[in-house]
Amino acid sequence: MLSGPSGVGKGSVIAAVRRRHPQVWLSVSVTTRPPRPGETDGVEYHFVDQAEYDRMVEAGELLEHATYAGNSYGTPKQPVLDKIAAGLPALLEIELQGARQVKAAMPEAHLVFLAPPSFDELARRLTGRGTEEPERVRRRLDLARIEMAAEDEFEAVIVNDDVERAADALVALLKIP
């Protein structure tokens, strides 16, 4: 599992890993947040309304679920179990609450924290996106402080000061030949 604060570059690092190693399967989470420009349902996320999300939680269909920055997110359970059973490399992009839930449910899971080079750089990245209102960016930065303080809960920490270098470090941890 790869976790880290919003804006740290999880998506960019995972994209670099998958370009080189397309056999690495990436779990596609569900979310109640609206798609950002350029996002496609079923690719970046499965975009659902709150009623469908609540139904999935109630039915036990999510390996983990959490609310983050005012939106709900979760990892569909069955696809993860299917990939693991098939012996395929599986990667979850997940936030801190979800990582804790998955680790409790699956103690054998490996937690990797993707950290920014500095908090100031993280703030610059989030602000530079230009996709969110300043108040939402502030809330994401407040959450980032909490998440960064939890680094010691992870088996490994990768600093994303260079996407390709961070991808190399993640590949090494995934033990992909």
C-alpha positions in Angstrom: 0.0 0.0 0.0 1.2 3.5 -0.8 0.1 6.3 1.4 1.0 9.9 1.8 -0.5 13.3 2.0 -2.6 14.9 -0.8 -0.3 16.5 -3.4 2.8 14.4 -2.6 2.7 12.7 -6.0 1.3 9.3 -5.3 -0.4 9.2 -8.7 2.7 10.3 -10.5 4.9 7.7 -8.8 2.4 4.9 -9.4 2.1 5.9 -13.1 5.9 5.7 -13.4 5.9 2.3 -11.8 3.1 1.0 -14.1 4.8 2.4 -17.3 7.8 0.2 -16.5 5.9 -2.7 -14.9 2.4 -3.0 -16.4 1.9 -6.2 -14.5 1.5 -4.3 -11.3 -2.2 -4.1 -10.6 -3.5 -0.8 -9.1 -6.7 -1.0 -7.1 -9.3 1.6 -8.3 -11.0 3.2 -5.3 -14.5 4.4 -5.1 -15.1 8.0 -4.1 -18.0 10.4 -3.7 -15.9 13.4 -4.8 -16.7 14.8 -8.3 -14.2 13.9 -11.1 -11.4 16.4 -11.8 -10.9 17.6 -15.3 -9.5 14.7 -17.4 -10.5 11.9 -14.9 -12.5 9.0 -16.2 -14.8 6.8 -14.2 -13.3 3.4 -13.6 -9.8 4.6 -14.4 -8.7 7.0 -11.6 -11.7 6.3 -9.4 -15.1 4.7 -9.5 -17.2 7.9 -8.9 -20.4 7.1 -7.0 -23.0 9.1 -5.1 -23.2 9.0 -1.3 -26.2 6.5 -1.4 -24.2 4.0 -3.4 -21.1 4.4 -1.3 -23.2 3.9 1.9 -24.7 0.7 0.4 -21.2 -0.6 -0.4 -20.1 0.0 3.2 -23.2 -1.6 4.6 -22.8 -4.7 2.4 -19.1 -5.1 3.4 -17.9 -4.6 -0.1 -15.0 -2.3 0.9 -11.7 -3.4 2.4 -11.4 0.0 4.0 -13.3 3.2 3.9 -12.8 6.7 5.2 -13.8 10.3 4.8 -11.1 12.6 3.7 -11.3 16.4 3.0 -15.1 16.2 3.0 -15.4 13.2 0.6 -15.8 9.5 1.1 -13.3 7.0 -0.3 -13.0 3.2 -0.2 -11.2 0.2 -1.6 -13.4 -2.5 -3.2 -12.4 -5.7 -1.4 -13.0 -8.5 -3.9 -10.6 -7.3 -6.7 -7.8 -7.0 -4.1 -8.4 -10.5 -2.8 -8.6 -11.9 -6.3 -5.2 -10.4 -7.3 -3.5 -11.6 -4.2 -5.0 -15.1 -4.6 -3.6 -15.1 -8.2 -0.1 -14.1 -6.9 -0.1 -10.9 -8.9 1.6 -7.7 -7.6 -1.1 -5.4 -6.2 -0.8 -1.8 -5.2 -3.3 0.3 -3.2 -3.1 4.1 -3.2 -4.6 4.9 0.1 -4.8 7.5 2.8 -3.8 7.1 6.4 -7.1 6.0 7.9 -7.5 3.5 5.2 -4.0 2.2 5.5 -4.6 1.6 9.2 -7.8 -0.3 8.4 -6.2 -2.5 5.8 -3.2 -3.3 8.1 -5.7 -4.3 10.8 -7.6 -6.6 8.4 -4.5 -7.8 6.6 -1.5 -7.8 8.9 0.7 -9.1 6.1 0.2 -6.0 4.0 3.2 -3.7 3.6 2.7 0.0 4.2 4.9 2.5 2.3 4.7 6.2 3.1 5.4 8.7 0.3 6.7 11.9 1.8 7.3 15.3 0.3 10.9 16.8 0.4 9.4 19.4 2.8 6.1 20.7 4.0 6.7 23.9 2.0 7.1 21.9 -1.2 3.9 20.0 -0.5 2.1 23.3 0.0 3.5 24.6 -3.3 2.3 21.4 -5.1 -1.2 21.6 -3.7 -1.6 25.3 -4.5 -0.1 24.9 -7.9 -2.7 22.3 -8.9 -5.3 25.1 -9.2 -8.1 22.6 -9.0 -9.4 23.5 -5.5 -10.6 26.4 -3.5 -8.1 27.9 -1.0 -10.1 26.7 2.0 -10.0 23.1 0.7 -6.2 23.4 0.1 -5.8 24.6 3.7 -7.8 21.6 5.0 -5.6 19.3 2.9 -2.5 20.9 4.4 -3.9 20.6 7.9 -4.5 16.9 7.3 -1.0 16.5 5.7 0.6 17.6 9.0 -1.2 14.8 10.8 -0.3 12.3 8.1 3.3 13.2 8.1 3.5 12.8 11.8 2.4 9.1 11.3 5.4 8.1 9.1 6.7 5.8 11.8 3.6 3.5 11.4 4.9 2.5 8.0 7.5 -0.2 7.1 9.2 2.1 4.6 9.3 5.9 3.8 10.1 7.1 0.3 10.8 10.8 -0.2 9.4 12.0 -3.5 12.0 14.6 -4.5 12.2 13.0 -8.0 9.3 10.9 -9.4 11.6 8.4 -11.3 13.8 7.8 -8.2 10.7 7.4 -6.0 9.3 4.9 -8.5 12.6 2.9 -8.5 12.4 2.8 -4.7 8.8 1.5 -4.8 9.6 -1.1 -7.4 12.4 -2.4 -5.1 10.0 -2.7 -2.2 7.4 -4.5 -4.4 10.2 -7.0 -5.2 9.3 -6.9 -8.9 11.9 -8.7 -11.0 
